[in-house]
Each structure stands twice: as structure tokens, then as C-alpha cells.
Amino acid sequence: MVFGALSSAAQVAFDQTSVFNGNYDFGPQGRIQRHVIPKPPAPAAKASQLFNKPNVLVRCDGTDEFTQSLPKISSGFTIGNTSVPLYSGGQEVVIAEVAGGNKLKVAPAPGDTIDGSADDVKIRRRGSKTFISDGLGNWITISAT
């Protein structure tokens, strides 16, 4: 049996032990459709944004220093104050500096890491980084500009 998400809003429940004799094959059905925050034409964020969906693009204004926090994954996927009962491996977050500033940082949630480190990472002027969850507690940088 093959399952696939048609959009970032589609979720697969975390307990599926009774489906097709325990054989699962999860795969994308097309390009990931990301939720964009703040949604244009609103200005880019100047403070850390909370969001309640995985697979998000966060538009940031790094002209003033601030740190965008990533969702917590080490004890279950938590977005903002909401625990989401889904397997968190493979969830993506894109942080983009869109205003031309050079003071934007990204931080893992307490107990999590980015590329194995608990340190913040810097996003350069008009740059972006794509982070993907390993499902255990580490965000892996898979793309950086």
C-alpha cells in the first residue's frame, strides 16, 4: 500500500499498525507545498514566528537582530505550544531573510540540535536555509544560500 501527501496540510496518523499487514511505503506525490508566514503582502517577520503546521517557509526581516526558533522534535513534534501526533522525520522548515538584513539567526528548541550542535546558526543577507527533521532531535541543513 502506498501513501503520499498531496499537500503540506495532509497528515498521516502516527499509529497505523493495522494497515496492510504492517507494510508501508510513504512517499511524496509531488513537490512540497509550504505554508508561508507571514503571508504576503504582510511585511516579513521581525520576531520569532510560531506556526501550527509542518513544512513552512518563514519570511524574516533581519535588519534588526532576532532569532527564529525551530519546532521541538526531541520528545515528539511540537509547534508553538501544540504537540502534533505525527512522525516528525522529514518535516521541513525554510527560514529566509528577505529584507536585506544580516542579523537573523535560527535556534533549535531546547534539547534539539541543528547539524548536531545546540548553537544558533546565522542566515546571511537575502539568504535562506532549509532544515529537515531527523525525527529524533536534530535539524539537518539540507540547503543554504
N, C-alpha and C positions, 0 to 999 in steps of 0.2 A: 504494500500500500504506500503511495507517495503522497506526502503533504507538502503544501507550499503556501507561503504568504503572498497574497496578491497586492497588499499594501502594508505600510507600517502600522496601520490600525488593526490588521488581522493578527490574532494571537492564537497560540496553540496551548492548551491547558497543560499543566505540569505533571498531572497524573493520568497516564494513558496506558496502563498495564493490560487492559483487556482488548486492545485493538489488534486484530490480525496476528494472533499468536506471538505478540511481542516484537514483531519485525517492523521497524520504522525506517523510512527514508525521507528526511526533511531536506528540502532544497528550495532555492528561490525560483519563483515563476517569472521573474523579470527584474528590472532594476529597482533598487530600494527607493521607495518614495518617502522622503523625510519630512517631518513636521518642522516648519521654520518658525523660530521665535527670536525676538519679537517679529510678528508678521508685518511685512511691508504694507502700507507706507509708514508704519511706526518707525521712529528712529532706532538705531542699534542700541543694544543694552549697555548701560554704564555701571551696572551692578550685577552680581551673580543671579542667574535666572533659575527658577525652579520649574520643572516640567513634569508632566504626568504621562508621558509616552516614551517608549524607546525609539531609537532611530531618529534623532533630532539634529537639526542644524541651528546652532546658536549664533546669531549675528551680534558682534560685540564692537563697542567703541573703546579702543584702548588709548585714547588721548589722555584720560585720567587713569591712574593706577587702580586696577581691581583684579580680583581673582575669581574666575568662573569655576565652580565646583562640579565635579563629575558625580553621577549617581553612585550610591554604595552598592557593592556587589558581593562583599566577603561573607555576609550572612544572609544571602537572599537579595534579590534585586530591589533596591529601594530608591524611588524617585521622589525628591522632596521629602514629605513626611508619609508617603504612601508606599507600602510594601506591595509589590506586584508578584503574584504567584506564577512566575514563568521561569523557564530555564534562561539564565542571563547570558550564556555564552553566545557570542556572535552579535550582540547588540552593539550598534554603532552610535557614536556621538561625534559630530563635527563642530569644532569651535573655530570661528572665522573672525579675524579683525578686519572690519570693513570701512573704518573711518580714517585710516592713515596714522593711527597712534602706535606707539611702541611700548606701552606699559601694561599689556594684557598678559596674565598668567593663568594657567589651568592647574587645579589641585585635585588629587584623588580624595575621596571621602576618608575619614579616619578608619584605619585598619586595611585600607586598599592601597595599591601602588599604581604607578604609571611606569611601564617598562622596568618593573622590579624595584623602583625607588619610591619612597614616600615624599620626595621633594616635588615642589611645583615645577612646571615647565613653562617656558616663555613662548608666546606666539608673536612672531615678528610683524612689523607694519604691513598691512594688507595681506597677511599670510593666513594660513589655516592648518589645522592638524585634525586628522581623523583618528579616533580612538575606538578600538573594538574590545569588548569584554571577553576574557577567557572563561568566565563563568565561576571563577573561584575567588578572585580578589585582585586581579591585575588587569589594568587597561593597557593594551598594546598599541603603540603608534604605528598605524599602517600606511599613513600618508602625511606628508608635511610639505608645505610650500612657503 
